[in-house]
Amino acid sequence: MKYILIGAGSRGMTYGSLAGKNGDRIAAIAEIRPDRLKAAGEALDVPENMRFTDTADLFALGKIADAAIIATMDRDHYGHVMQALHCGYDILLEKPISPSARECLEIESKANALGRKITVCHVLRYTAFWGKLKQIIDSGELGKIVAIKHSENIGSWHMAHSFVRGNWRNDQLSSPIIMQKSCHDLDILLWLTDSPCTRAAAFGALTYFKESNAPAGAAARCLDCPAAENCRFDARKVYLPTLGGWPADVVCLEQTEAALTEALRTGPYGRCIYHCDNNVCDHMSMILEFESGVTATFSLTAQTNGIHRDIHIMCENGEIEADDGQREITVRRFAPNGYESFEERTIHIRTNASGHGGGDAGIMEDFTASLSAGAETRSSISRSVESHLMACALEESRLTGQVIDMEDFRKKLLSE
Ligand SMILES: NC(=O)c1ccc[n+]([C@@H]2O[C@H](COP(=O)([O-])OP(=O)(O)OC[C@H]3O[C@@H](n4cnc5c(N)ncnc54)[C@H](O)[C@@H]3O)[C@@H](O)[C@H]2O)c1
């Protein structure tokens, strides 16, 4: 298979490299930053005349590959997807489809009208952990799902990196955090329940990562800050020990101590986490109701040490407690009374797979296979749009204090 790659940043390079490993290749790249374009072109072995800083020049060639990989930033997806559809490409699209519910619907309708496949990178569906959970539920061994408690634990330093200093700090520059971070979780809830969401409500705010919590005398940048020594967010403590890997490799291309220190002196990742232009929530608590009658609570929180998701699924005849950080799934059948022993087993998901627990490689393989077989991937654009509409509805609920009826929400969008 041949792909064109739009956006050769962190995610684009992940998929570009995976394509190479599978024996496929990247035929052309569009990347706005010349330094990244050069590095990506060399790493992915793309001829110089097939490297473009302007996507329009690449799309002007028409359809020159089997599919497009679109991994630009959230607010650029709509324009790039529409151009790629116009050229006749099937698309592997990074999430979110778009921060705008209306643009999501337009993309869905255009792709379906043209008969084009868009696979949104909901990579969790492709991990051994979430796949196993889905298999247990679908086996019916515990009966139907009745209720779910789900938590996404972002991790304090990870929040500071991505959602305070980083690309996704401000909903006007990217997306609200419920869309940006948690469209994955909403997609997983839809997948597990296999039922559309009917009503949604949310509470949440940005409570900690703001100016009023800055230590006395804190400077705008860590390298100038008299309070840095006692601050766990001191950019040197976060990034220097990770030189050569994530997240230091997001800060600058050249992975040397000198280049990294210079990037912290001048770039966005050296800013004081209490003095950034961030506005996305650092905690949200939500309630969801599904057509099947399942109810779910969902908590999204930055104030955790670990970066993991945990879920408690309550079924008719038993329950499942699972944690993707521990890679453990405990399945328990209910006992007849409080004295007798009950049946319980714990499944340990043994995988060393990196890249979202194997999800990055899994989605790339599934997408490639679907192109050659002309089949659907594990999720269609329409299923992915559902989770995005849920995210938009939850954000609306948070801002207005209303419980959102999903059918009314969709009808209103379609009539505007
Ligand atoms: N599936 C996941 O779990 C997951 C994880 C992280 C990020 N993402 C998503 O992936 C997307 C990219 O994130 P990233 O971390 O790779 O960001 P990034 O900043 O590393 O990469 C984006 C790249 O797009 C380039 N770009 C910007 N405008 C462009 C244009 N007009 N034409 C061509 N290139 C352009 C940028 O220069 C940059 O290199 C985001 O939408 C993000 O939400 C998904």
PDBQT file of the ligand as one rigid body, heavy atoms in Angstrom, charges set to zero:
ROOT
HETATM    1  N1  LIG A 501      -4.876   8.755  18.844  1.00  0.00    +0.000 N 
HETATM    2  C1  LIG A 501      -4.287   9.279  19.906  1.00  0.00    +0.000 C 
HETATM    3  O1  LIG A 501      -4.294   8.702  20.971  1.00  0.00    +0.000 OA
HETATM    4  C2  LIG A 501      -3.593  10.601  19.806  1.00  0.00    +0.000 A 
HETATM    5  C3  LIG A 501      -2.552  10.933  20.679  1.00  0.00    +0.000 A 
HETATM    6  C4  LIG A 501      -1.955  12.185  20.554  1.00  0.00    +0.000 A 
HETATM    7  C5  LIG A 501      -2.406  13.072  19.583  1.00  0.00    +0.000 A 
HETATM    8  N2  LIG A 501      -3.440  12.729  18.770  1.00  0.00    +0.000 N 
HETATM    9  C6  LIG A 501      -3.932  13.652  17.726  1.00  0.00    +0.000 C 
HETATM   10  O2  LIG A 501      -3.031  13.701  16.645  1.00  0.00    +0.000 OA
HETATM   11  C7  LIG A 501      -3.032  14.993  16.044  1.00  0.00    +0.000 C 
HETATM   12  C8  LIG A 501      -1.574  15.447  15.914  1.00  0.00    +0.000 C 
HETATM   13  O3  LIG A 501      -0.979  15.452  17.191  1.00  0.00    +0.000 OA
HETATM   14  P1  LIG A 501       0.617  15.396  17.341  1.00  0.00    +0.000 P 
HETATM   15  O4  LIG A 501       0.888  15.067  18.754  1.00  0.00    +0.000 OA
HETATM   16  O5  LIG A 501       1.210  14.577  16.284  1.00  0.00    +0.000 OA
HETATM   17  O6  LIG A 501       0.948  16.943  17.101  1.00  0.00    +0.000 OA
HETATM   18  P2  LIG A 501       2.245  17.528  16.436  1.00  0.00    +0.000 P 
HETATM   19  O7  LIG A 501       2.226  19.002  16.685  1.00  0.00    +0.000 OA
HETATM   20  O8  LIG A 501       3.450  16.764  16.865  1.00  0.00    +0.000 OA
HETATM   21  O9  LIG A 501       2.023  17.232  14.884  1.00  0.00    +0.000 OA
HETATM   22  C9  LIG A 501       1.194  17.981  14.038  1.00  0.00    +0.000 C 
HETATM   23  C10 LIG A 501       2.019  18.301  12.804  1.00  0.00    +0.000 C 
HETATM   24  O10 LIG A 501       1.199  18.917  11.822  1.00  0.00    +0.000 OA
HETATM   25  C11 LIG A 501       1.981  19.933  11.200  1.00  0.00    +0.000 C 
HETATM   26  N3  LIG A 501       1.092  20.881  10.530  1.00  0.00    +0.000 N 
HETATM   27  C12 LIG A 501       0.380  21.887  11.095  1.00  0.00    +0.000 A 
HETATM   28  N4  LIG A 501      -0.342  22.529  10.156  1.00  0.00    +0.000 NA
HETATM   29  C13 LIG A 501      -0.091  21.890   8.980  1.00  0.00    +0.000 A 
HETATM   30  C14 LIG A 501      -0.533  22.092   7.651  1.00  0.00    +0.000 A 
HETATM   31  N5  LIG A 501      -1.404  23.048   7.344  1.00  0.00    +0.000 N 
HETATM   32  N6  LIG A 501      -0.072  21.280   6.698  1.00  0.00    +0.000 NA
HETATM   33  C15 LIG A 501       0.797  20.273   7.001  1.00  0.00    +0.000 A 
HETATM   34  N7  LIG A 501       1.267  20.041   8.255  1.00  0.00    +0.000 NA
HETATM   35  C16 LIG A 501       0.834  20.849   9.213  1.00  0.00    +0.000 A 
HETATM   36  C17 LIG A 501       2.759  20.534  12.349  1.00  0.00    +0.000 C 
HETATM   37  O11 LIG A 501       3.873  21.294  11.929  1.00  0.00    +0.000 OA
HETATM   38  C18 LIG A 501       3.156  19.279  13.104  1.00  0.00    +0.000 C 
HETATM   39  O12 LIG A 501       4.381  18.748  12.685  1.00  0.00    +0.000 OA
HETATM   40  C19 LIG A 501      -3.881  15.893  16.922  1.00  0.00    +0.000 C 
HETATM   41  O13 LIG A 501      -5.126  16.135  16.340  1.00  0.00    +0.000 OA
HETATM   42  C20 LIG A 501      -4.050  15.075  18.206  1.00  0.00    +0.000 C 
HETATM   43  O14 LIG A 501      -5.304  15.271  18.797  1.00  0.00    +0.000 OA
HETATM   44  C21 LIG A 501      -4.016  11.523  18.862  1.00  0.00    +0.000 A 
ENDROOT
TORSDOF 0
